[in-house]
Amino acid sequence: SENVTSNGTEVTDEIKNNFCRIDKDENVGATCDITFKEINEINGKIRPELLNIVHSDFFKYFKLDLYSQCPFWNDNNGYCVNRACAVDVIEDWDKLPSYWQPEVLGKLDKSGSEEASLDTQDEFLNHLCDNKGPNKNIRATTNTNNYGLVGKQDIEYCDVDEFSKKTAALVDLTANPERFTGYGGEQSSLIWSSIYKENCFIDNKKKNDTSDNQCLAKKVFFRLISGLHASIAVHLSNDYLNTETGKWGPNLELFMARVGNFPERVANIYFNYAIVSKAIYKISPFLENLDFCNDYDEKTKERIMHIASNLNTKIFNEDLLFQDDLTSEFKDQFRSRFKNVTRIMDCVHCDRCRLWGKVQTTGYATSLKILFEMDDQDASSVVNNLTKYELIALFNTFDRISQSVQSINNFEKLYYKKINSNNVFANLFSKNNFFKMLQSFVSNVSNKSEKVIVNTGANTVTTRDDKDVTPADAFKDIKMPATKNRKPTSENNIKNRWHQAFETEWHNYKEAVRFILRSYADLPRNVYNIIVRKVSSIWNSFVGVDNYLPVQDSNPNVYTLDFH
Ligand SMILES: Cc1cc2nc3c(=O)[nH]c(=O)nc-3n(C[C@H](O)[C@H](O)[C@H](O)COP(=O)(O)OP(=O)(O)OC[C@H]3O[C@@H](n4cnc5c(N)ncnc54)[C@H](O)[C@@H]3O)c2cc1C
């Protein structure tokens, strides 16, 4: 809700005026005994070491099978496969320069991939770690007979076998940074909506009586995927291509529209930070004994230990979830539904997005396995059975979320810089005078109509109010694919079709008349608004400050965002 913070306390004016409306002294969530501020501090300390780790030769390679078929729907039938459909945020692609083309923006840079010169890709990583032979302590591939199974129980939150598939290729993650790709529109919305739909847990035993524990698990699941979604949005706004200058850099307006104006999304990024960092903290005593990359790079282990020494157990309390037998069935659902999330990544059409989607969902899956399946008795067996790709994904996911936290802090600085420059005008005329009244009036008018224009595909644009949404509302604005027409089953259907055709025509006629009448009714107000905006704009240029009202983006096909 607008009036309460993520912890349920009232939103004071001080918080309201804060960047992202977050009280940094609050805890990140009910399961985390750590504040936003503390996470910022930890991140500041560990960021350089984490960057070094993910740039090391062991951690920068990941395996991805670009040929895996989408397991949930027929991807080639009735579903978006052509270029315009996959990236329909921009309308007239051919007129844009080549570096804007989604094939270029979203393409994997395979130059860093080393597979051609090696017998097997796994050997490559083993060679990096231990020239004397394959690494024994971290599993290169999986063995379905004993891998990751405690007794007969499945403890996997992702398909670990896929990394051993012949079609999987090694990819250098540092040569393929996660950034703005132009991927969007209906295809990506459908992927996100399918992911959020995995959060529908079914209570088989106690219908209509969901326990607190189950609610907590559902909330954790939602926060996890919303945090991933928000973190991706932070990266694409932080590494955004400016079409005018051809340079990559942060886009504050885009960040505010996707994440900054939604305190819950920002909080979910911090929540994910807590989850992944707690998992790393939990396995750190075992990592010290693991024999990986020591011969190659002695510093790697030291760096991991430095990171772990800045973390602590209270960051996330995994024991609050799945406490009793009643919730174990729920835990199975949690596990299999998260596995589905990792599989949905195979339905993503943009290579680069798919790569980072796989890395991060695998990283979260590994974190969940460590947090929920590793108890005191079988702790070492879980760690020793981790594949190197899970470990690589875990640290790269931590790096992604840590980069998000750092970017949020950078965006905060840009935000206040912008606010301060906007305030120059207001400070000049601090008393109530005509121009101040005019300015606040204009600001009210534009706030009321504060919209984010989003492209919904098929060359159409719609507007949606830029306000916080509940999970239930989250996908009201998403167009689902048209349901297929059923074939007529009887003669009566011909009659029905005539009836339907008439209804449709009559509806269209009524809409057209309504549209014309509404245009006449709106005319005086629109003329008035235009005059007020013009006067304000002329006054601003007269006093020599930036336009208080936003100027239309020079490339209206991309994003047109109102920002204050
Ligand atoms: C797996 C995956 C990886 C991607 N990677 C990249 C990438 O690397 N680079 C890139 O440029 N694009 C990437 N995309 C596309 C990107 O995530 C957006 O889908 C795209 O930019 C279009 O954004 P949008 O504003 O239309 O809404 P979307 O981000 O598609 O969101 C759809 C709806 O979800 C709701 N919503 C949005 N964020 C949240 C949240 N955090 N929590 C809860 N609800 C939310 C809103 O109601 C919104 O309308 C990726 C997409 C997917 C599925």
The ligand as a Gaussian input file, in Angstrom:
#p B3LYP/6-31G(d) Opt

LIG

0 1
 C       14.348000     -13.888000     -18.457000
 C       14.376000     -12.504000     -19.029000
 C       15.575000     -11.829000     -19.119000
 C       15.625000     -10.550000     -19.662000
 N       16.823000      -9.925000     -19.772000
 C       16.887000      -8.713000     -20.357000
 C       18.140000      -8.063000     -20.550000
 O       19.206000      -8.584000     -20.205000
 N       18.142000      -6.857000     -21.166000
 C       16.977000      -6.248000     -21.604000
 O       17.037000      -5.162000     -22.154000
 N       15.776000      -6.854000     -21.412000
 C       15.707000      -8.054000     -20.823000
 N       14.494000      -8.664000     -20.664000
 C       13.268000      -7.918000     -20.995000
 C       12.813000      -7.051000     -19.787000
 O       12.774000      -7.809000     -18.589000
 C       11.408000      -6.479000     -19.997000
 O       10.510000      -7.535000     -20.160000
 C       11.330000      -5.554000     -21.191000
 O       12.288000      -4.541000     -21.056000
 C        9.919000      -4.919000     -21.312000
 O        9.640000      -4.208000     -20.105000
 P        8.203000      -3.661000     -19.702000
 O        8.363000      -2.358000     -18.983000
 O        7.298000      -3.705000     -20.877000
 O        7.628000      -4.633000     -18.595000
 P        8.180000      -6.015000     -18.073000
 O        9.476000      -5.805000     -17.366000
 O        8.148000      -7.013000     -19.182000
 O        7.100000      -6.391000     -16.958000
 C        5.766000      -6.842000     -17.265000
 C        4.834000      -6.458000     -16.125000
 O        5.309000      -7.050000     -14.905000
 C        5.084000      -6.178000     -13.809000
 N        6.386000      -5.976000     -13.174000
 C        7.472000      -5.371000     -13.696000
 N        8.509000      -5.464000     -12.852000
 C        8.067000      -6.120000     -11.770000
 C        8.675000      -6.519000     -10.553000
 N        9.963000      -6.289000     -10.300000
 N        7.935000      -7.166000      -9.648000
 C        6.635000      -7.444000      -9.883000
 N        5.990000      -7.106000     -11.030000
 C        6.705000      -6.447000     -11.958000
 C        4.492000      -4.899000     -14.362000
 O        3.109000      -4.941000     -14.146000
 C        4.820000      -4.958000     -15.832000
 O        3.858000      -4.311000     -16.619000
 C       14.426000      -9.936000     -20.127000
 C       13.219000     -10.607000     -20.031000
 C       13.177000     -11.891000     -19.508000
 C       11.863000     -12.619000     -19.442000

